[in-house]
Amino acid sequence: MTVPDRRYVIIFGCPDRTGIVARIATFLADAGGWIVEAAYHTDPDTGWFFTRQEVLAGSLPYGIAELRNRFGAVAGQLAVQSDWSITDTAERRRVVILVSKEGHCLYDLLGRVASGELDVDVSAVVGNHPDLAEVTRAHRIPFHHVPFPAGDPEEKAAAFGQLRQLVEASRPHAIVLARFMQILPTELCAQWTGRALNIHHSFLPSFVGARPYHQAHRRGVKLIGATCHYVTAELDAGPIVEQDVIRVGHGDSIADLVRKGRDIEKVVLARGLRWHLENRILVHGNKTVVF
């Protein structure tokens, strides 16, 4: 974003009650804050209130540190229990992408970055196979090959240790599993909670696990889809960020399903990553609100 468009993004959630919107709006208005985008939602099942607001940074008489300090006091007045954060759109977002052999999601993301459509810094691409090194380096992005030996738990644990070091060296805002065909260990899932995004090639919760297109073909489904979700220790069960589908027919082979599904995978992953980097996703339990 250009300097005049610099914004502070406030996301806030707490048990619903009267006066939340008025209190936040009054706090910002009293400081001269110019709200340029605001969204609200209450989940009737949990009674939890969610809001996301963008404020022009230049309209406030202080910086983000002071805003966080003052808003923290407001959050404490509104609820004993709350989840909130404030981010600055002027801070460049950093992404690390994890891959295996299939490159369609990586090609798509790198193309969007190169064209300026996705305004992020891809700090590195890490692959458990070297197949996608050339295309990554063609985009002047470092590629790291970390092999994952099958059948040796100690060597695999060492590989995940190396992967963690490479990822954390970039201090990324998002870790994207772009068809990374390795299951993250529980400790990594915990460390990367709310930052690791996966693209699964089915319309979850249908066809969890390996070879979902083969599963879908055996069931004779008429729609296949893709799901972008946050990674958790439970396989393919993290909070869902985005999904989409495409129609298939009785004459489609497994190869046809794979080909059609790849188009959906790319779009769904790109949408989910953009919304994550723009702080549009509020997670509560195993559900999300996407503003």
C-alpha positions, 0 to 999 in steps of 0.5 A: 500500500502507499503511505496515504493508504496506511491502515491499522487493522483491529480485530476483536472478539469477546462474549456478546453484549450490548454496547461493544460497537458503541464503545469501540467506535467512541474510543476511535472517534475520541482519538480522531480515528477515521474508520474506513472499513468495519464488519461485525458478526455474532455467532448465535451458537456460541454467543461470541461477537466478532469485529474487524475494523480498519482505521487510517493510520494518519488520522490518529495522533499516536503510533501502533504501540500506543494504540495497542496499549490504549485499546487493551484497556478498552478490551479489558473494560468490555470483557474479562475474556477477549481475543484481539490484535492490531496490525499495521498494513505498512509492515511487509508480510513474509511467507514461506512456502512448503512443497513436494513434487506437484507444482501447480499451487507454487506456480500460481502463487509465484505468478501472483507475487511476480505480477504484484497481485499478491503483495508479499515477500516470499522469503523461501521455498522449502521442498522435500524433493528438489523438483521445484528448485529451478522454477523457484530460483527463476523467481529469485527466491531461495530454495531449500531441499530437505529430504524426509527419509521414509521408515526412520523416525529419528531421521524424519524428526531431524528433517522436521527440525531442519525444516523448522529452523529454515522456516523460523529464520524468516519469521513468516506471517504465513507458512503455506503448505502448497501440496506439501506431502508430509504430515507436520508433527504435533509440536510444529502444529502447535508452534505454527498455530494460526500461521500454517495454511494447507490446501487439501484437494477435496471439499472437506470434511469429505475424503480426508487423507490421501488420494481424495480424487481416487476416493471421489471417483470411486464414489461417483461424486458430481462435484469435487472441491478444494479446501484451504484450512489452518493446520492442526494436529488432527489431519485435515481437520483444522479451521476452514478458511475457504472452499470451492467446487467444480462439477464433474461427470460420470465420464470423467477419469481420475486424471480428469478429476485431478486436472479440474481439481488443480484449478480449484486448488490454486484459486482457493489457496490464493484466496485463503492466503490473501485473507490471512495476510490481510487479517480478515480471518478470526478463528474461534474454536474450530470455526472461522469468521472471514470478513 
